[in-house]
């Protein structure tokens, strides 16, 4: 697998999978308050949906379908940033750097999907 100099995979399917995996690892370290349980569920859904929709986009039957699926991936990346920020801002996180890194990755994914949409 080819990787860039910052160890992020060039393969977007792999990169979105790693992001969803990292989210699940991050959540394991949260205190399971009522709010964190609910916010975590939303975050798990949105983070996993980024890659799932991108995979569907790559199997799209038309250019219109491709663009639609990539837009959903972008929307889910935006939503992941929201849930991550909410969790980070309402918790005293021992892994605050991990939260910031995940927010950065979701933001980068959103920008990548925006560029794909602009070019298609």
Secondary structure per residue as TSV (DSSP state, phi and psi in degrees):
chain	resnum	aa	ss	phi	psi
A	1	X	-	360.0	129.6
A	2	X	-	-76.8	138.6
A	3	X	B	-131.8	150.8
A	4	X	-	-77.1	176.7
A	5	X	T	-64.9	-21.5
A	6	X	T	-96.7	19.9
A	7	X	S	65.3	18.8
A	8	X	-	-94.6	130.5
A	9	X	B	-61.4	141.2
A	10	X	S	-70.8	-31.0
A	11	X	-	-71.0	112.3
A	12	X	H	-66.6	-32.0
A	13	X	H	-62.8	-43.3
A	14	X	H	-67.8	-41.4
A	15	X	H	-63.5	-40.8
A	16	X	H	-69.6	-33.6
A	17	X	H	-64.0	-46.0
A	18	X	H	-61.9	-37.4
A	19	X	H	-62.8	-48.5
A	20	X	H	-61.4	-39.0
A	21	X	H	-64.6	-45.5
A	22	X	H	-62.8	-35.3
A	23	X	H	-61.3	-45.8
A	24	X	H	-63.5	-37.4
A	25	X	H	-67.5	-42.2
A	26	X	H	-59.2	-44.8
A	27	X	H	-63.9	-32.5
A	28	X	H	-58.2	-24.8
A	29	X	T	-93.0	0.1
A	30	X	S	-81.8	149.7
A	31	X	-	-70.1	132.9
A	32	X	-	-89.1	72.9
A	33	X	-	-78.6	169.3
A	34	X	H	-57.9	-45.3
A	35	X	H	-63.6	-44.9
A	36	X	H	-65.7	-35.7
A	37	X	H	-62.1	-47.8
A	38	X	H	-68.3	-44.0
A	39	X	H	-64.4	-38.1
A	40	X	H	-64.4	-40.3
A	41	X	H	-59.2	-45.0
A	42	X	H	-63.5	-41.7
A	43	X	H	-65.8	-41.2
A	44	X	H	-60.5	-45.0
A	45	X	H	-62.6	-50.6
A	46	X	H	-67.1	-40.0
A	47	X	H	-66.4	-38.4
A	48	X	H	-71.9	-32.1
A	49	X	H	-69.3	-25.3
A	50	X	H	-57.4	-55.8
A	51	X	H	-70.7	-38.6
A	52	X	H	-60.9	-42.5
A	53	X	H	-71.9	-31.9
A	54	X	H	-67.1	-39.7
A	55	X	H	-60.9	-43.6
A	56	X	H	-62.9	-37.6
A	57	X	H	-60.7	-39.8
A	58	X	H	-69.1	-15.8
A	59	X	T	-106.3	13.0
A	60	X	-	-59.6	147.3
A	61	X	S	-86.2	-17.0
A	62	X	S	-147.9	166.2
A	63	X	H	-63.5	-37.2
A	64	X	H	-63.7	-43.5
A	65	X	H	-64.9	-41.1
A	66	X	H	-57.8	-50.7
A	67	X	H	-61.9	-40.8
A	68	X	H	-60.3	-46.3
A	69	X	H	-66.3	-39.0
A	70	X	H	-66.7	-36.3
A	71	X	H	-63.4	-37.3
A	72	X	H	-65.5	-42.2
A	73	X	H	-58.4	-43.7
A	74	X	H	-63.3	-43.2
A	75	X	H	-60.8	-41.5
A	76	X	H	-69.3	-32.6
A	77	X	H	-66.1	-42.4
A	78	X	H	-61.0	-43.3
A	79	X	H	-64.6	-38.3
A	80	X	H	-61.9	-39.5
A	81	X	H	-60.2	-44.2
A	82	X	H	-57.8	-51.9
A	83	X	H	-66.0	-38.1
A	84	X	H	-63.3	-44.2
A	85	X	H	-62.9	-43.3
A	86	X	H	-60.6	-45.1
A	87	X	H	-64.7	-45.2
A	88	X	H	-64.2	-37.6
A	89	X	H	-84.0	-9.5
A	90	X	T	-116.0	11.7
A	91	X	S	-134.6	152.8
A	92	X	-	-94.3	89.4
A	93	X	-	-82.2	129.8
A	94	X	T	-73.1	-19.4
A	95	X	T	-116.8	50.6
A	96	X	H	-60.9	-37.7
A	97	X	H	-62.7	-38.6
A	98	X	H	-62.1	-41.7
A	99	X	H	-62.1	-44.5
A	100	X	H	-63.3	-40.5
A	101	X	H	-63.8	-40.0
A	102	X	H	-68.1	-39.3
A	103	X	H	-62.5	-42.2
A	104	X	H	-62.2	-43.7
A	105	X	H	-65.0	-43.7
A	106	X	H	-61.8	-38.6
A	107	X	H	-65.8	-42.0
A	108	X	H	-63.6	-42.3
A	109	X	H	-61.4	-43.0
A	110	X	H	-58.1	-43.8
A	111	X	H	-66.6	-38.3
A	112	X	H	-63.0	-46.2
A	113	X	H	-65.8	-35.4
A	114	X	H	-62.2	-42.1
A	115	X	H	-65.0	-40.4
A	116	X	H	-61.9	-43.9
A	117	X	H	-62.2	-44.7
A	118	X	H	-61.2	-33.2
A	119	X	H	-88.5	-8.4
A	120	X	-	-108.1	360.0
